[in-house]
């Protein structure tokens, strides 16, 4: 069974940076896409970024240019570098994975990011 474990959340001031990581364990396979969603207080979970097995990134418009997603296939780990953070980035960030052949969603438990002066 595949498990996703996030790390790297915390408190940062506006304009600051944070890096998140997600490590996948279990038989995850090579053909997959992994990424991040976030859920702000009182709001629905929304897409942030993903990276495919071929290393192709995809970003939500509101983070493009400020966030960078990367992967380490050997370690089944992805990272999210978040720069120039604003208070509206506050929320719980969830690691997400979909893998061949079912492409069923797998979720981590989330890590809290708080942007506050």
C-alpha positions as CSV (number, residue, x, y, z in Angstrom):
1,X,0.0,0.0,0.0
2,X,1.3,3.4,-1.0
3,X,1.8,6.0,1.8
4,X,2.7,9.7,1.4
5,X,4.4,11.6,4.2
6,X,4.8,15.4,4.0
7,X,7.3,17.5,5.8
8,X,8.6,21.0,5.8
9,X,5.7,23.1,6.8
10,X,5.9,25.9,9.3
11,X,5.5,29.6,10.0
12,X,7.0,32.2,7.8
13,X,6.7,36.0,7.3
14,X,5.2,37.5,4.2
15,X,7.8,37.5,1.4
16,X,9.6,34.5,2.9
17,X,10.2,31.0,1.6
18,X,9.5,27.5,2.6
19,X,10.3,24.1,1.1
20,X,8.0,21.1,1.4
21,X,8.8,17.5,0.7
22,X,6.7,14.4,0.2
23,X,8.1,10.9,0.4
24,X,6.2,8.0,-1.0
25,X,6.6,4.5,0.3
26,X,5.3,1.2,-0.9
27,X,4.9,-0.1,-4.4
28,X,4.3,3.2,-6.1
29,X,5.7,2.2,-9.5
30,X,7.3,4.4,-12.1
31,X,4.3,5.6,-14.1
32,X,2.8,8.2,-11.8
33,X,2.2,11.9,-11.2
34,X,2.7,13.5,-7.8
35,X,1.9,16.9,-6.6
36,X,0.5,19.3,-4.1
37,X,-2.9,20.6,-3.2
38,X,-3.7,23.1,-0.4
39,X,-6.7,23.9,1.7
40,X,-7.1,27.2,3.3
41,X,-9.3,27.7,6.4
42,X,-13.0,27.5,5.3
43,X,-12.2,26.8,1.7
44,X,-12.1,23.9,-0.6
45,X,-8.9,22.0,-1.4
46,X,-7.3,23.4,-4.5
47,X,-4.5,22.4,-6.9
48,X,-1.1,23.9,-6.5
49,X,1.4,21.9,-8.7
50,X,2.3,18.5,-10.0
51,X,5.1,16.8,-11.7
52,X,4.8,13.8,-14.0
53,X,7.1,10.8,-14.2
54,X,8.8,12.4,-17.2
55,X,9.6,15.4,-15.1
56,X,7.0,17.7,-16.6
57,X,5.7,20.3,-14.1
58,X,2.3,21.9,-14.1
59,X,1.3,24.8,-11.9
60,X,-1.8,26.6,-10.8
61,X,-1.7,30.1,-12.3
62,X,-1.6,31.8,-8.9
63,X,1.8,30.1,-8.0
64,X,3.5,30.1,-11.4
65,X,6.8,31.9,-11.1
66,X,7.0,31.7,-7.3
67,X,6.7,28.0,-6.6
68,X,8.9,25.3,-8.1
69,X,8.1,21.6,-8.0
70,X,10.9,19.0,-8.4
71,X,11.2,15.3,-8.1
72,X,13.7,12.6,-7.1
73,X,12.5,9.4,-8.8
74,X,15.2,7.3,-7.1
75,X,13.8,8.3,-3.7
76,X,10.1,8.6,-4.8
77,X,10.2,12.1,-3.3
78,X,8.9,15.4,-4.5
79,X,9.7,18.9,-3.3
80,X,7.9,22.2,-3.5
81,X,10.0,25.3,-3.1
82,X,7.7,28.2,-2.3
83,X,9.1,31.8,-2.6
84,X,7.6,35.2,-2.0
85,X,4.9,33.7,0.1
86,X,1.8,35.8,0.9
87,X,-0.7,35.4,3.7
88,X,-3.3,33.8,1.4
89,X,-0.9,30.9,1.0
90,X,-1.8,29.8,4.5
91,X,-3.3,26.4,4.7
92,X,-2.7,22.7,4.9
93,X,-0.7,21.4,2.0
94,X,-1.4,17.9,1.0
95,X,0.7,15.6,-1.1
96,X,-1.2,13.8,-3.9
97,X,-0.3,10.9,-6.1
98,X,-2.0,9.2,-9.0
99,X,-0.4,6.1,-10.5
100,X,-0.9,3.8,-13.5
101,X,-3.1,2.0,-14.2
102,X,-6.0,3.1,-12.0
103,X,-4.9,6.8,-11.5
104,X,-6.8,6.6,-8.2
105,X,-6.0,9.5,-5.9
106,X,-3.7,8.9,-2.9
107,X,-3.4,11.6,-0.2
108,X,-0.9,12.4,2.5
109,X,-2.1,13.7,5.9
110,X,-0.9,17.2,5.1
111,X,1.5,19.8,6.6
112,X,0.5,23.2,7.9
113,X,1.9,26.3,6.2
114,X,1.2,29.7,7.9
115,X,2.3,33.0,6.4
116,X,2.0,35.7,9.0
117,X,3.8,38.8,10.0
